[in-house]
Amino acid sequence: MDGNAAQGINFYTRKWVRPEDLNANGTLFGGSLLRWIDEEAAIYAIIQLGNHRVVTKFISEINFESSARQGDLIEMGLVATDFGRTSLTMRAQVRNMITRKTILSIERIVFVNLDEYGQASPHGYTSITYDRDRMPTSRPGED
Ligand SMILES: CC(C)(COP(=O)(O)OP(=O)(O)OC[C@H]1O[C@@H](n2cnc3c(N)ncnc32)[C@H](O)[C@@H]1OP(=O)(O)O)[C@@H](O)C(=O)NCCC(=O)NCCS
């Protein structure tokens, strides 16, 4: 799974699994992981679409393939797979840096670009930027 699934994915963020991130089984709590991925995807969408007002619309099937224990280091990766009119679709993968196993992969995370009224709004982009050229230049609410 690690080879092809990781193709094109950039692993941006690493996390250290801490006691508060564990479930009753003593392994990484899925809810913590999903919160981290959703935040990672939001940051990625803001940078790609140049807008703070992006929201999670859809997350496809999630297969928790392996886990992590306290003290493990994990890394999260994303890549944009489709620029729609108002949406951005991403693929995600999380890996355990200690065991080198894939923890999970998500085929489609869809974010929608919103206007100031909370309505879906065209973002005007069709491809990935690897720079910070679309970064918002003001803080949320100041634009
Ligand atoms: C995001 C929101 C404004 C979109 O409203 P909407 O009426 O569905 O808007 P649209 O029908 O125009 O769809 C917007 C985009 O989402 C896509 N979309 C809609 N439903 C989808 C679904 N089930 N799966 C994947 N994409 C979907 C559409 O294809 C469209 O993309 P495109 O313009 O690139 O083609 C609205 O659904 C909303 O506010 N949802 C709550 C979002 C939120 O708060 N998320 C945080 C977690 S609670």
The ligand as an SDF file (V2000), in Angstrom:
LIG
                    3D

 48 50  0  0  0  0  0  0  0  0999 V2000
  -20.6630   23.6100    1.7800 C   0  0  0  0  0  0  0  0  0  0  0  0
  -22.0900   24.0280    1.4590 C   0  0  0  0  0  0  0  0  0  0  0  0
  -22.2340   25.5530    1.5160 C   0  0  0  0  0  0  0  0  0  0  0  0
  -22.3360   23.5610    0.0230 C   0  0  0  0  0  0  0  0  0  0  0  0
  -23.6600   23.8070   -0.2600 O   0  0  0  0  0  0  0  0  0  0  0  0
  -24.3510   23.0190   -1.4660 P   0  0  0  0  0  0  0  0  0  0  0  0
  -25.7390   23.5470   -1.5810 O   0  0  0  0  0  0  0  0  0  0  0  0
  -24.1200   21.5500   -1.3310 O   0  0  0  0  0  0  0  0  0  0  0  0
  -23.5240   23.5680   -2.6870 O   0  0  0  0  0  0  0  0  0  0  0  0
  -23.4070   22.9490   -4.0990 P   0  0  0  0  0  0  0  0  0  0  0  0
  -24.4920   21.9680   -4.4040 O   0  0  0  0  0  0  0  0  0  0  0  0
  -23.2090   24.1350   -5.0030 O   0  0  0  0  0  0  0  0  0  0  0  0
  -22.0470   22.1090   -4.0350 O   0  0  0  0  0  0  0  0  0  0  0  0
  -20.8250   22.7470   -3.7780 C   0  0  0  0  0  0  0  0  0  0  0  0
  -19.7100   21.8230   -4.2210 C   0  0  0  0  0  0  0  0  0  0  0  0
  -19.6900   20.6830   -3.3910 O   0  0  0  0  0  0  0  0  0  0  0  0
  -19.7620   19.4900   -4.1710 C   0  0  0  0  0  0  0  0  0  0  0  0
  -20.5570   18.5320   -3.4480 N   0  0  0  0  0  0  0  0  0  0  0  0
  -21.8050   18.6880   -2.9940 C   0  0  0  0  0  0  0  0  0  0  0  0
  -22.2020   17.5660   -2.3610 N   0  0  0  0  0  0  0  0  0  0  0  0
  -21.1580   16.6980   -2.4020 C   0  0  0  0  0  0  0  0  0  0  0  0
  -20.9600   15.3830   -1.9130 C   0  0  0  0  0  0  0  0  0  0  0  0
  -21.9140   14.7290   -1.2530 N   0  0  0  0  0  0  0  0  0  0  0  0
  -19.7830   14.8070   -2.1440 N   0  0  0  0  0  0  0  0  0  0  0  0
  -18.8000   15.4460   -2.8130 C   0  0  0  0  0  0  0  0  0  0  0  0
  -18.9260   16.7180   -3.2990 N   0  0  0  0  0  0  0  0  0  0  0  0
  -20.1180   17.3180   -3.1020 C   0  0  0  0  0  0  0  0  0  0  0  0
  -20.4390   19.9160   -5.4520 C   0  0  0  0  0  0  0  0  0  0  0  0
  -20.1140   19.0130   -6.5160 O   0  0  0  0  0  0  0  0  0  0  0  0
  -19.8840   21.3030   -5.6410 C   0  0  0  0  0  0  0  0  0  0  0  0
  -18.5730   21.2120   -6.1910 O   0  0  0  0  0  0  0  0  0  0  0  0
  -18.1870   21.8940   -7.6070 P   0  0  0  0  0  0  0  0  0  0  0  0
  -18.7020   23.2980   -7.5870 O   0  0  0  0  0  0  0  0  0  0  0  0
  -16.6850   21.8590   -7.6200 O   0  0  0  0  0  0  0  0  0  0  0  0
  -18.8230   21.0470   -8.6540 O   0  0  0  0  0  0  0  0  0  0  0  0
  -23.1230   23.3910    2.4330 C   0  0  0  0  0  0  0  0  0  0  0  0
  -23.3170   22.0300    2.0980 O   0  0  0  0  0  0  0  0  0  0  0  0
  -22.6720   23.5040    3.8630 C   0  0  0  0  0  0  0  0  0  0  0  0
  -22.6520   24.6000    4.4200 O   0  0  0  0  0  0  0  0  0  0  0  0
  -22.3180   22.3590    4.4760 N   0  0  0  0  0  0  0  0  0  0  0  0
  -21.7660   22.3440    5.8130 C   0  0  0  0  0  0  0  0  0  0  0  0
  -20.2380   22.4610    5.7360 C   0  0  0  0  0  0  0  0  0  0  0  0
  -19.6060   22.4670    7.0990 C   0  0  0  0  0  0  0  0  0  0  0  0
  -19.9990   23.2040    7.9840 O   0  0  0  0  0  0  0  0  0  0  0  0
  -18.5980   21.6400    7.2700 N   0  0  0  0  0  0  0  0  0  0  0  0
  -17.8980   21.5410    8.5270 C   0  0  0  0  0  0  0  0  0  0  0  0
  -18.2810   20.3010    9.2440 C   0  0  0  0  0  0  0  0  0  0  0  0
  -19.8240   20.4540   10.0600 S   0  0  0  0  0  0  0  0  0  0  0  0
  1  2  1  0
  2  3  1  0
  2  4  1  0
  2 36  1  0
  4  5  1  0
  5  6  1  0
  6  7  2  0
  6  8  1  0
  6  9  1  0
  9 10  1  0
 10 11  2  0
 10 12  1  0
 10 13  1  0
 13 14  1  0
 14 15  1  0
 15 16  1  0
 15 30  1  0
 16 17  1  0
 17 18  1  0
 17 28  1  0
 18 19  1  0
 18 27  1  0
 19 20  2  0
 20 21  1  0
 21 22  1  0
 21 27  2  0
 22 23  1  0
 22 24  2  0
 24 25  1  0
 25 26  2  0
 26 27  1  0
 28 29  1  0
 28 30  1  0
 30 31  1  0
 31 32  1  0
 32 33  2  0
 32 34  1  0
 32 35  1  0
 36 37  1  0
 36 38  1  0
 38 39  2  0
 38 40  1  0
 40 41  1  0
 41 42  1  0
 42 43  1  0
 43 44  2  0
 43 45  1  0
 45 46  1  0
 46 47  1  0
 47 48  1  0
M  END
$$$$
